[in-house]
Amino acid sequence: MRNHAAARLYTLSASSPAAEATLDISVSVGPVSIPAAVDRPQIVVATAANQLRLDDFNRWASPLQENLSSVIATTSPLCWAARA
């Protein structure tokens, strides 16, 4: 008998909601680099030193690099300063 459990999908997000900006300023985040070992839809779990496991039932809802870039841009200290 096969297990037909549905995959759970995850996204990264800022720890608190973004405040509305009060200054006319923009921030650009340069290229974000994701190591090839974790740049995949499955969530990668370190199980021991130098050992990784792919979790087929826990996956990123969107490409990790795009999601990480978005979170970094919205949580950057420069963004916070612009909102102060």
CORKAFEN-V561741 format. One record per pair of residues at least 24 apart in sequence whose C-alpha atoms are under 8 Angstrom apart, sorted by the first residue. I is the first residue (numbers start at 1). GAP is how many residues later the second one is. If there is no record, write none. Layout:
I GAP
I GAP
//
This chain:
5 52
6 51
7 49
7 50
7 51
7 52
8 49
8 50
8 51
9 49
9 50
9 51
9 52
10 48
10 49
10 50
10 51
11 49
11 50
11 51
11 56
12 55
12 56
12 59
13 58
14 57
14 60
14 61
18 56
18 57
19 64
20 63
21 61
21 62
21 63
22 60
22 61
22 62
23 59
23 60
24 58
25 57
27 46
27 51
27 52
28 45
29 40
29 43
29 44
31 38
32 33
32 36
32 37
33 32
34 30
34 31
39 24
39 25
39 26
40 24
//
